[in-house]
Amino acid sequence: MTATAPQVSVNPAAGGDTFVPEDDSVWYGETAALAGFLVAHYPMDEGCRRIVTGALAHIDRFYATRRTENIRGETIPVTASPISGDEGRALLQLAIENGVRRSLEIGFSFGMSTSHLLVANHVVGGEGHTAIDPFQLSDYYQGAGLKNIYNQNLGSRFGWIAGLSNVVLPSLLERGQRFDLVFIDGSHLFSDTFIDAYYAYQLTPVGGLIVFDDKYLAAVRTVMNILRTNFGCVDYPYHRAKDFGVMVKTEKHRLDWTKFDTEFAPFSVAT
Ligand SMILES: C[S@@+](CC[C@H](N)C(=O)[O-])C[C@H]1O[C@@H](n2cnc3c(N)ncnc32)[C@H](O)[C@@H]1O
């Protein structure tokens, strides 16, 4: 299921319209209350309920302690910058309210965006989530992302591809894979971000969501400008996570390569 901006769409897992509370504070409040809300409003079997509740509690501990386990089970400090707890919940909300069944992310790290997208996948009864990252087993991350997914029992719907995104993304396209939501949080160099966005665009259906982290970076905002001007993407009206840029793929992009001399729209470069 995919998004059609600006509406919130139907969640097939819920067998009808997604329940969207008037006040979204439940998403950002106490963990047990959020777990209770999800269990009450989305049909899940007992196994899924346990996973969702346990994973949310595990995520809470990660942010509270800023410590995590590496692949060998040793406790290590969280040295890099995962998305914040609120951003994770924003991603969770976005994926659930849009009934995202298949998601992809670039940038696995300690596995926090991964955990939230996997929880969402369990809630909507989706088909799975894939993360691309070549550095998971490096000295830096020490397999902590994998360990977090394992400790939360989220592994059954998860696939990790160890490779640079500019190599992996075209291979996913070639294999005919499609994703309702792509989260871009890998290398933040302009060139890599553009390549990630280019393939995210190819890999999502019309109505699919492309979510950028770190919109504060000029490189990211410039890539978003290119998607708006030359790819026909529109902004999804989304204000919960200030540093996320959320875009929707629309029907507009029908560029004809035989008219390459006219099929180009200037775009502004952010500074
Ligand atoms: C900011 S972290 C991602 C944080 C993660 N999304 C989270 O919230 O927990 C950036 C990640 O991108 C990965 N990365 C850097 N360059 C990459 C590339 N070219 N392809 C795929 N991943 C890359 C790094 O290994 C790192 O794990």
PDBQT file of the ligand as one rigid body, heavy atoms in Angstrom, charges set to zero:
ROOT
HETATM    1  C1  LIG A 301      23.663   8.069   9.962  1.00  0.00    +0.000 C 
HETATM    2  S1  LIG A 301      24.008   6.369   9.822  1.00  0.00    +0.000 S 
HETATM    3  C2  LIG A 301      22.434   5.629   9.645  1.00  0.00    +0.000 C 
HETATM    4  C3  LIG A 301      21.645   5.671  10.891  1.00  0.00    +0.000 C 
HETATM    5  C4  LIG A 301      20.450   4.723  10.871  1.00  0.00    +0.000 C 
HETATM    6  N1  LIG A 301      19.549   5.054   9.796  1.00  0.00    +0.000 N 
HETATM    7  C5  LIG A 301      19.719   4.781  12.189  1.00  0.00    +0.000 C 
HETATM    8  O1  LIG A 301      18.866   5.629  12.361  1.00  0.00    +0.000 OA
HETATM    9  O2  LIG A 301      19.983   3.989  13.082  1.00  0.00    +0.000 OA
HETATM   10  C6  LIG A 301      24.674   6.260   8.193  1.00  0.00    +0.000 C 
HETATM   11  C7  LIG A 301      24.919   4.839   7.740  1.00  0.00    +0.000 C 
HETATM   12  O3  LIG A 301      25.165   4.851   6.339  1.00  0.00    +0.000 OA
HETATM   13  C8  LIG A 301      26.112   3.871   6.035  1.00  0.00    +0.000 C 
HETATM   14  N2  LIG A 301      26.704   4.223   4.735  1.00  0.00    +0.000 N 
HETATM   15  C9  LIG A 301      27.638   5.152   4.449  1.00  0.00    +0.000 A 
HETATM   16  N3  LIG A 301      27.892   5.166   3.134  1.00  0.00    +0.000 NA
HETATM   17  C10 LIG A 301      27.073   4.246   2.561  1.00  0.00    +0.000 A 
HETATM   18  C11 LIG A 301      26.877   3.808   1.226  1.00  0.00    +0.000 A 
HETATM   19  N4  LIG A 301      27.549   4.336   0.204  1.00  0.00    +0.000 N 
HETATM   20  N5  LIG A 301      25.959   2.835   0.998  1.00  0.00    +0.000 NA
HETATM   21  C12 LIG A 301      25.243   2.308   2.017  1.00  0.00    +0.000 A 
HETATM   22  N6  LIG A 301      25.399   2.698   3.318  1.00  0.00    +0.000 NA
HETATM   23  C13 LIG A 301      26.304   3.644   3.576  1.00  0.00    +0.000 A 
HETATM   24  C14 LIG A 301      27.065   3.881   7.216  1.00  0.00    +0.000 C 
HETATM   25  O4  LIG A 301      27.730   2.653   7.369  1.00  0.00    +0.000 OA
HETATM   26  C15 LIG A 301      26.127   4.177   8.383  1.00  0.00    +0.000 C 
HETATM   27  O5  LIG A 301      25.706   2.965   8.989  1.00  0.00    +0.000 OA
ENDROOT
TORSDOF 0
